[in-house]
Amino acid sequence: MEQSVVHKKTIKRPLVLASIMLAMFLAAIEATIVSTAMPSIVADLGGFSLYSWVFSAYLLTNAATVLIFGKLSDIFGRKPIFLIGISVFLIGSTLSGFAVSMEMLIFTRLIQGLGAGALMPIATTIVGDIYTKEERANIQGYLSSVWGISAVTGPALGGFFVDVLSWPYVFWMNIPLGVLAMAGIILFFHEELDKTDRKIDYGGAFFMFIAVSALMLILVEGGVRIDWNSQLMLLLASLSSIGFVLFFFQEKRVSAPMMPFEIWKHRSISIANITSLTTGMILIGVSSYLPAFVQGVMEKPAIVAGFTLTTMSIGWPISSALAGRLLLRIGFRSTSFIGGISLIIGGIFFFLLSPEKGPVWAATGSFFIGVGMGLSTTSFIVSIQSTVDWKTRGIATASNMFMRSLGSAVGAALLGGMLNSRIQTAIAQADLGKELTVDSTNLLLDAEKRESLSPGALEVLQDALTSGLHLVYLGILVLAIISLFLISLLPKGDKSNVTKK
């Protein structure tokens, strides 16, 4: 096994940690800052039916590469792979700002996600390299707070750029921050690497990418532009199924699998990972489509839409910090169970959301979702790292990140497909198929273009968007209930494990 020697005494750990957190911030903020700007982006570029693909594209390459980058860092070292990841991410960010069509934006978001796939797992690994077991528990709180901080600042920054500047700055703001993070890693993080002949599971990465890509197309376009009973749908379903089967056999066959199935034998890991899949779907469902509801249905400006998402992230860092104390007192099962209850409360708020209830109601639901995410995600990471030894702790942590990324990707596609399908059905029922399409929803997201619609068309589109998003929020509530059920399956008597390892 390859070994890396990190000079703990010669590196400036606080500066390395700050650089790592800044890089993680860039990857974490993408969901919230882009979602706030999306109504303006769609109003400018068009293509509402491709709305969810702006998120799915980023999450897809992120999920498909997160484990393979972890393997690469074992071979070539954390530093070079981390720097490559940031560089690719910044290239994608730069090109995204220059996008002239929705298709181009989706392509550049694929590049962004590719770079982001290297940031999260390697950042966690670097922390493990430079801090002791006792120190890691405290540092985890800092890393968890990155998600909360990004969620707080993302919507506000997104709303600011849209209202004051223009939407390309949502992507270009990554450039100075990314360069600063790279400088910190280059100057302050040092490691010596022994050469190794360890192999990379390219086959596993390829099969997973094919399987997930086909699944994305099924979920987003099924019933909208691809008929459910068409030959193309059958081909995509077959391709996805075969991809997952080949991935399974590939992982069982190779000596260094991308996803070692042995870690799934631990009940605490398997339950935490499966629950991360569902909570990832909840997170992307709220952050992706709440701005569309606030701007398109409530007819509020982007800054107000940003506020409704900001509250989610206010709850996140607060509950992450609280989780650290609760874990030592009541254990990770009870802590994550409280988080699951909070997710359900937030889901109920969204299920009952209507235009008349206003942004404050939506913001309250976001807050409870944030509290639930903070408590559950922090508990899952601690429980996973307490279950295995250090030799497999990195892989186990990466698997949890992979499942949450996959959940977000599938959630964006599934919920987006539900929304598009509902809007198309409503247009057909109103017999306005010749006048309106799913893409006509773009007009609701721009105040000037909204006024150009006839009263009848405006009512049909707003009712369609309202009912479609209501279906999305019903899905979020169902996912929250499933998450709580899964959390209840976590092993009991875990309190002592928190401080053992």
PAVEX-983927 format. One record per residue (C-alpha): residue in one letter; y negated, z negated, x. Coordinates in steps of 0.2 Angstrom, whole numbers, padded with zeros to 4 digits, always signed. Last residue first. Example, Ala and Ser with C-alpha at 12.3 -4.5 7.8 and 13.67 -1.06 7.14 Angstrom:
<atoms>
S+0005-0036+0068/A+0022-0039+0062/
</atoms>
This chain:
<atoms>
K-0028-0089-0058/K-0026-0105-0067/T-0043-0108-0075/V-0041-0097-0090/N-0022-0099-0091/S-0024-0117-0097/K-0032-0112-0113/D-0019-0099-0117/G-0007-0109-0128/K-0005-0096-0141/P-0001-0078-0138/L-0012-0064-0146/L-0005-0058-0163/S-0021-0065-0172/I-0031-0053-0161/L-0022-0039-0169/F-0026-0045-0187/L-0044-0047-0182/S-0045-0029-0175/I-0037-0022-0191/I-0050-0030-0202/A-0064-0023-0190/L-0056-0006-0191/V-0056-0007-0210/L-0075-0012-0210/I-0079+0002-0198/G-0070+0015-0209/L-0080+0009-0224/Y-0095+0012-0213/V-0090+0030-0210/L-0087+0032-0229/H-0104+0025-0232/L-0111+0038-0219/G-0104+0052-0229/S-0110+0045-0246/T-0128+0043-0239/L-0127+0060-0230/A-0122+0069-0246/D-0135+0060-0256/Q-0148+0064-0244/L-0142+0083-0244/V-0141+0084-0262/E-0158+0076-0266/L-0167+0087-0253/A-0159+0102-0260/G-0165+0098-0277/P-0182+0093-0272/S-0184+0109-0262/L-0184+0107-0243/S-0200+0110-0233/E-0204+0092-0233/R-0189+0088-0223/K-0194+0100-0209/E-0210+0090-0206/A-0201+0073-0206/D-0187+0079-0195/L-0170+0071-0197/L-0167+0077-0215/L-0169+0095-0208/N-0154+0093-0197/T-0143+0090-0213/S-0144+0109-0215/D-0130+0110-0201/V-0117+0105-0214/T-0122+0121-0224/L-0135+0124-0237/E-0142+0139-0247/K-0126+0149-0250/G-0115+0134-0252/L-0127+0126-0265/D-0114+0124-0279/A-0118+0106-0280/Q-0099+0102-0278/A-0099+0114-0262/I-0114+0104-0254/A-0105+0087-0258/T-0089+0094-0250/Q-0098+0099-0234/I-0106+0083-0233/R-0090+0073-0235/S-0081+0084-0222/N-0095+0082-0209/L-0095+0063-0211/M-0076+0061-0210/G-0075+0072-0194/G-0089+0062-0186/L-0079+0046-0190/L-0064+0054-0182/A-0072+0062-0167/A-0084+0047-0163/G-0069+0035-0165/V-0057+0045-0155/A-0070+0045-0140/S-0074+0026-0143/G-0056+0021-0144/L-0052+0031-0128/S-0066+0023-0119/R-0060+0006-0125/M-0042+0010-0120/F-0047+0016-0103/M-0057+0000-0100/N-0042-0010-0104/S-0031+0001-0093/A-0044-0002-0079/T-0042-0021-0080/A-0024-0019-0078/I-0025-0008-0064/G-0037-0019-0055/R-0027-0035-0058/T-0011-0027-0052/K-0011-0034-0034/W-0022-0048-0039/D-0009-0057-0050/V-0007-0054-0069/T-0011-0064-0085/S-0027-0072-0080/Q-0035-0055-0077/I-0030-0049-0094/S-0036-0065-0103/V-0053-0064-0094/I-0055-0046-0098/F-0050-0048-0116/S-0061-0064-0119/T-0076-0054-0112/T-0073-0040-0124/S-0070-0051-0139/L-0085-0063-0138/G-0097-0049-0134/M-0091-0037-0146/G-0091-0049-0161/V-0109-0055-0157/G-0114-0037-0156/I-0106-0032-0173/F-0115-0047-0180/F-0131-0041-0174/S-0129-0024-0180/G-0126-0030-0198/T-0142-0040-0197/A-0151-0024-0191/A-0144-0014-0206/W-0151-0027-0218/V-0168-0027-0208/P-0169-0008-0209/G-0169-0007-0228/K-0159-0013-0243/E-0165+0001-0254/P-0157+0015-0243/S-0140+0006-0245/L-0129-0004-0234/L-0115-0014-0242/F-0101-0007-0231/F-0113-0010-0216/F-0115-0028-0220/I-0096-0030-0223/G-0093-0022-0206/G-0105-0035-0198/I-0095-0049-0206/I-0079-0041-0201/L-0085-0040-0183/S-0090-0058-0183/I-0073-0063-0189/G-0065-0054-0174/G-0077-0062-0162/I-0071-0079-0168/F-0053-0073-0165/S-0059-0068-0147/T-0063-0086-0144/S-0048-0093-0152/R-0036-0082-0141/F-0046-0083-0125/G-0045-0102-0124/I-0053-0117-0134/R-0063-0126-0121/L-0063-0115-0105/L-0064-0099-0115/L-0079-0106-0126/R-0090-0108-0110/G-0088-0090-0104/A-0089-0084-0122/L-0106-0091-0124/A-0113-0080-0110/S-0105-0065-0119/S-0111-0071-0136/I-0129-0071-0130/P-0127-0054-0120/W-0120-0045-0136/G-0130-0053-0150/I-0146-0045-0143/S-0136-0029-0141/M-0133-0027-0159/T-0151-0032-0163/T-0157-0017-0153/L-0147-0005-0164/T-0158-0008-0180/F-0174-0008-0168/G-0170+0009-0162/A-0169+0016-0179/V-0187+0008-0182/I-0193+0017-0166/A-0185+0034-0172/P-0196+0034-0188/K-0190+0029-0205/E-0184+0041-0219/M-0172+0028-0226/V-0159+0043-0228/G-0162+0054-0212/Q-0170+0041-0201/V-0161+0025-0205/F-0145+0034-0209/A-0145+0045-0193/P-0150+0030-0182/L-0134+0021-0189/Y-0123+0035-0185/S-0119+0034-0166/S-0121+0016-0162/V-0112+0010-0177/G-0097+0021-0176/I-0097+0020-0157/L-0094+0002-0157/I-0081+0001-0171/M-0071+0014-0162/G-0071+0004-0146/T-0066-0011-0156/T-0051-0002-0162/L-0045+0004-0145/S-0050-0013-0137/T-0038-0021-0150/I-0024-0010-0143/N-0029-0016-0125/A-0030-0034-0130/I-0013-0034-0139/S-0004-0025-0124/I-0012-0036-0111/S-0009-0053-0120/R+0009-0047-0124/H+0013-0043-0106/K+0026-0029-0106/W+0011-0017-0106/I+0009-0020-0087/E+0025-0012-0084/F+0019+0005-0092/P+0009+0009-0076/M-0004+0021-0082/M-0009+0033-0068/P+0008+0032-0061/A+0012+0029-0043/S+0031+0032-0041/V+0031+0046-0054/R+0045+0048-0067/K+0040+0035-0081/E+0022+0041-0080/Q+0027+0059-0081/F+0038+0056-0096/F+0024+0048-0106/F+0011+0061-0101/L+0024+0075-0106/V+0025+0066-0123/F+0006+0064-0125/G+0003+0082-0121/I+0017+0088-0132/S+0009+0079-0147/S-0008+0086-0143/L-0002+0104-0140/S+0008+0103-0156/A-0007+0096-0166/L-0018+0110-0159/L-0006+0123-0163/L-0003+0117-0181/M-0022+0117-0183/L-0024+0134-0177/Q-0010+0140-0188/S-0020+0134-0203/N-0015+0120-0216/W-0029+0108-0211/D-0042+0122-0211/I-0052+0123-0195/R-0071+0124-0198/V-0073+0108-0208/G-0056+0102-0214/G-0051+0097-0196/E-0066+0101-0184/V-0070+0083-0177/L-0052+0075-0179/I-0042+0090-0174/L-0054+0096-0160/M-0053+0078-0152/L-0034+0077-0153/A-0033+0093-0143/S-0045+0086-0130/V-0034+0069-0130/A-0018+0078-0127/I-0025+0090-0114/F-0034+0076-0104/M-0018+0065-0105/F-0007+0079-0098/F-0019+0083-0084/A-0022+0065-0079/G-0003+0062-0079/G+0000+0077-0068/Y-0014+0072-0056/D-0004+0056-0052/I-0012+0053-0035/K+0000+0050-0020/R-0002+0036-0007/D-0001+0042+0011/T-0012+0029+0018/K-0026+0027+0030/D-0034+0010+0033/L-0051+0008+0027/E-0066-0002+0033/E-0079-0008+0021/H-0098-0010+0020/F-0109-0012+0005/F-0128-0015+0009/L-0136+0001+0014/I-0126+0014+0005/I-0122+0004-0010/G-0141-0001-0012/A-0147+0017-0009/M-0134+0023-0023/A-0141+0011-0035/L-0159+0017-0032/V-0154+0035-0034/G-0146+0031-0050/L-0162+0022-0057/P-0173+0036-0051/I-0162+0049-0060/N-0156+0040-0075/M-0174+0042-0083/W-0170+0061-0084/F-0158+0059-0098/V-0169+0051-0111/Y-0183+0060-0103/P-0176+0076-0111/W-0180+0068-0129/S-0199+0070-0128/L-0214+0058-0123/V-0221+0046-0135/D-0210+0046-0150/V-0194+0052-0143/F-0196+0043-0126/F-0200+0026-0135/G-0186+0027-0147/G-0173+0030-0134/L-0181+0016-0123/A-0180+0004-0138/P-0162+0010-0142/G-0156+0008-0124/T-0165-0008-0120/V-0155-0020-0130/A-0139-0011-0129/S-0141-0009-0110/I-0144-0027-0109/G-0129-0032-0119/W-0117-0020-0109/V-0124-0027-0093/S-0122-0045-0099/S-0103-0042-0097/L-0105-0039-0078/Y-0116-0055-0076/G-0103-0065-0086/Q-0089-0058-0075/I-0099-0065-0060/N-0095-0082-0065/A-0076-0080-0067/R-0076-0070-0051/E-0082-0084-0040/E-0066-0094-0041/K-0055-0079-0037/T-0066-0075-0022/Y-0080-0062-0022/I-0082-0046-0011/D-0066-0036-0016/G-0065-0041-0034/V-0083-0036-0036/I-0079-0019-0028/T-0065-0017-0041/T-0076-0020-0056/A-0088-0007-0050/I-0074+0004-0046/P-0068+0003-0064/M-0085+0006-0072/L-0093+0019-0061/A-0080+0032-0058/G-0078+0038-0076/A-0097+0039-0077/G-0096+0055-0066/L-0085+0064-0078/G-0094+0058-0093/Q-0110+0066-0086/I-0101+0082-0083/L-0095+0083-0101/R-0112+0079-0106/T-0118+0094-0098/F-0106+0105-0108/I-0111+0096-0124/L-0129+0099-0121/M-0126+0118-0117/E-0117+0119-0134/M-0131+0110-0143/S-0143+0123-0136/V-0158+0123-0124/A-0152+0110-0112/F-0164+0105-0098/G-0162+0087-0101/S-0144+0088-0100/L-0144+0097-0084/T-0153+0082-0075/S-0141+0069-0083/G-0125+0080-0078/I-0131+0080-0060/L-0135+0062-0061/F-0117+0058-0066/V-0110+0069-0053/S-0120+0059-0040/I-0115+0042-0047/G-0097+0046-0047/I-0098+0053-0029/L-0106+0037-0023/F-0092+0027-0031/I-0079+0038-0024/P-0087+0036-0006/K-0089+0017-0007/R-0073+0011-0016/G-0062+0018-0002/F-0053+0035+0000/I-0035+0030-0005/D-0038+0015-0017/S-0054+0023-0023/L-0044+0038-0028/K-0033+0028-0039/G-0047+0020-0048/F-0054+0037-0050/I-0038+0043-0059/L-0039+0028-0071/V-0057+0032-0077/T-0054+0051-0077/A-0048+0055-0095/A-0058+0041-0103/N-0075+0047-0096/T-0071+0065-0098/L-0068+0062-0117/L-0082+0049-0119/Y-0096+0061-0113/A-0089+0075-0124/S-0086+0064-0139/F-0104+0058-0139/V-0112+0075-0140/W-0097+0081-0150/S-0102+0069-0164/Y-0117+0080-0168/L-0108+0097-0167/S-0110+0099-0186/F-0128+0095-0184/G-0131+0111-0174/G-0149+0112-0172/L-0158+0111-0155/D-0174+0103-0160/A-0169+0093-0176/V-0153+0089-0167/I-0162+0082-0152/S-0174+0072-0163/P-0159+0064-0173/M-0150+0061-0157/A-0163+0051-0148/T-0157+0034-0155/S-0139+0039-0151/V-0144+0045-0134/I-0151+0028-0129/T-0136+0018-0137/A-0121+0027-0130/E-0129+0031-0113/I-0134+0013-0109/A-0117+0008-0102/A-0115+0022-0089/L-0133+0019-0082/F-0131+0000-0083/M-0115+0001-0073/A-0125+0009-0059/L-0138-0005-0060/M-0125-0018-0061/I-0117-0011-0045/S-0133-0011-0036/A-0137-0029-0041/L-0120-0034-0035/V-0123-0026-0019/L-0140-0034-0017/P-0132-0051-0021/R-0118-0048-0009/K-0128-0044+0006/I-0114-0038+0017/T-0110-0045+0034/K-0101-0061+0029/K-0090-0052+0016/H-0085-0038+0028/V-0073-0029+0016/V-0056-0023+0023/S-0047-0011+0013/Q-0028-0009+0012/E-0017+0005+0007/M+0000+0000+0000/
</atoms>
